[in-house]
Amino acid sequence: MWDKVKHVRLNTWRAAIRQGALTEAEGAALRALTQELDASEATYLHPATERVRQEREALVEQNSKLEEIVREQSIPSPK
C-alpha cells in the first residue's frame, strides 16, 4: 500500500541523490521502494491497459475488414 510516509521517504531520497548524499543502504531502500511503486502502478493501471489492448485489437480487425471492402470495390468487374 502506497501511503504518505512512503511518498515523503521517496522524495527525501530523491533529494539526497541530487545532493550526492545518498548512502548505499538508502540507495538499496530507494530501489526497493521504487519497485514497490512500479508494481502498485502496474496493478492499478492493468484494467485500463487491458481495455486499450482489446480496443486496439477490435480496431485492427475492423481496419482489415474495411481494407478488404475497399479492395473488392476497386477491382473492375469483368464485362
MOWO-V266411 format. One record per helix or strand of 3 or more residues. SS is the DSSP state (hx for helix, st for strand). FROM is the first residue (numbers start at 0). TO is the last residue. If there is no record, write none. Layout:
ss=SS from=FROM to=TO
ss=SS from=FROM to=TO
This chain:
ss=hx from=3 to=18
ss=hx from=23 to=73
